[in-house]
């Protein structure tokens, strides 16, 4: 690869443009308060989520239904970083009077040590970040949210990517639930109340710079040796394996990269809304992202991007439609319940056009 | 017997009665997987539809059983109901509700198969999987739209009382067994016997087994594949509807999203027992039910919903074919 290829230039120019636009936006305080600005940020976050999932579901062909779980990891740990929340260390088990249960106690002690190592890292990072200015702290929160989500992606991916199709979908869904339940039980992270008062650091620049970075990374990854591996795994796993491709490695890599971007998106989301609740990262949220990938055409970067934009605007339009008074009441209620429309989109799309709305677009011969 | 043993037996009974419900749903997953090789995501929502069907036809049935009991006074409130309707009338009422709901659910399951899955019969599995997720979401959101999102109270179909054990000896004091639990075991057992006879002894059961064994050869031997698939969906959905009624009698708060977790846990049960294996589905269902209740009773109860998934992950790592499943190498 040349040191300064075309895609890198495109990325840098895009980021420069985004910075310019963000500067323009910042000049007008009314615009920063407006609903359109809110929707714009939502679009950028959706693009990051959908492109990350597209790498897993689309290019690598591993159907994951737990993307919101990684988003939750990024959202909560990134916010913990911004809010300066430290975790209290876990106590080991009490050894007195341990009979045959000593086996469990040893396991418990090992688990406590492992978790405490992570807590120690977290706490020292929080300590380091406290003195930084706002944007530096936010950048650290973003990187931290992304890397913890990547780590959880690794933990989830290694056991579950041995499975295929339906099984993988349900296991990832299960991990999504497990992550949610763990957060709901974590008192430092607000348990069931969620976290409030997250600083409002997310702005136009951060969201779209990271959206551009996501597309850049996914595009370049897919057009590299790794990309050939992803596509080989998707098209025929057994053939790929017999050609000497380490399929597990590629699957886990795609999963970890997807999870990392989900984590970043989660942190951005938390710092936009300033309030997060574990309930908001449930199965339905995962389905939202999956619908974007499927509507755009799995394994089609441009299509998924367009679908992410459309499906972020759609609920807002529906909300407006639901307010129209001349419409019959049942139609307004349908418009308020966006899942009816999403599920219909899924079913009809699969029956009529399984390659997605934009599937087949922008595909060159043999390339992704 | 000391109180901790009694407590353990009590939790075991509760777990088994919850597990019986899981077993009934797991059977639907397993049967559909057997004939079509795909996981019907929407199966858990059939349970929800069964519950709501029972919710709407329950009052009619209670009115009917009232008449049988010789007290057709509709002004009496339902809470007094169990005082003057005997066990036989409530059994008859339950049987009536089950027949109505199971046929409705069977019809609905066949309709879903006809509309959504049949056109996709020869498509890639991922397409069918996405459709199944879509169908599941559609049923849930339409349920919220039609029935309302707030939980409803399931009507009292049988007169539920705890059976007193202390009459049988002092050592049983503290143990409560509800009539509804006995009925759950009874109905589940009857349905299992009927299902086994159907699958093992009848011609259509033989066709189902043949289809699970080899679809192509089965079609060549003149079996009407579409009919058998449709029948299997109907059968599975009928069991799901029965599970809905039984679970709602014990836990009367029903809502349109109740099928999601039930369905997922029952799926875990089917995998635990070995998917495609009928006895495995029952074993897995009972095990999941007992494990869940034990975790609630003796472990961190807030992790209740995560337990089943932990079991799923462990079983897929240690024995992917399930407890009773045979290890089959995937053919290239």
Contacts between the chains, C-beta under 8 A, distances in Angstrom:
chain1	res1	chain2	res2	distance
A	61	B	126	7.6
A	63	B	126	5.9
A	63	B	129	6.5
A	65	B	133	7.6
A	159	B	313	6.2
A	159	B	316	7.6
A	159	B	317	5.6
A	160	B	313	7.1
A	160	B	316	7.7
A	162	B	316	7.6
A	162	B	317	7.7
A	162	B	320	7.9
A	163	B	316	6.1
A	163	B	320	7.6
A	165	B	125	5.4
A	165	B	126	6.6
A	165	B	129	6.4
A	166	B	38	6.5
A	166	B	39	4.2
A	166	B	125	7.2
A	166	B	129	5.5
A	167	B	271	7.5
A	167	B	316	6.8
A	169	B	129	6.3
A	169	B	133	7.8
A	170	B	39	7.2
A	170	B	264	7.0
A	170	B	267	6.2
A	170	B	312	7.3
A	171	B	309	7.7
A	171	B	312	6.4
A	171	B	313	6.3
A	171	B	316	6.6
A	173	B	264	7.2
A	174	B	264	7.4
A	174	B	268	7.9
A	174	B	308	7.7
A	174	B	309	3.2
A	174	B	312	5.7
A	174	B	313	6.8
A	175	B	309	7.1
A	175	B	313	7.8
A	177	B	305	6.2
A	177	B	306	6.1
A	177	B	309	5.8
A	178	B	306	4.6
A	178	B	309	5.5
A	178	B	310	7.0
A	181	B	302	7.2
A	181	B	303	5.9
A	181	B	305	6.1
A	181	B	306	4.3
A	182	B	306	7.6
A	184	B	302	7.1
A	185	B	300	7.5
A	185	B	302	5.3
A	185	B	303	7.1
A	238	B	330	7.9
A	238	B	332	5.3
A	283	B	260	7.2
A	287	B	133	7.0
A	287	B	137	6.5
A	290	B	130	7.9
A	290	B	133	7.7
A	294	B	130	6.1
A	333	B	145	6.4
A	334	B	145	6.9
A	337	B	141	5.5
A	337	B	144	6.4
A	337	B	145	5.7
A	339	B	137	5.6
A	339	B	140	7.2
A	339	B	141	3.9
A	339	B	144	7.9
A	340	B	138	6.9
A	340	B	141	4.4
A	340	B	142	6.3
A	340	B	145	6.3
A	342	B	137	6.7
A	343	B	134	4.8
A	343	B	135	7.4
A	343	B	136	7.9
A	343	B	137	3.7
A	343	B	138	3.8
A	343	B	141	6.0
A	344	B	134	7.6
A	344	B	138	6.4
A	345	B	134	7.9
A	346	B	130	6.1
A	346	B	131	7.0
A	346	B	133	6.7
A	346	B	134	3.1
A	346	B	137	7.1
A	347	B	116	6.1
A	347	B	131	5.8
A	347	B	134	4.1
A	347	B	135	6.3
A	347	B	138	6.5
A	350	B	120	6.9
A	350	B	127	5.3
A	350	B	128	7.9
A	350	B	130	5.3
A	350	B	131	4.3
A	350	B	134	6.6
A	351	B	116	7.4
A	351	B	119	5.8
A	351	B	120	7.1
A	351	B	131	7.2
A	354	B	123	6.7
A	354	B	124	7.7
A	354	B	127	4.7
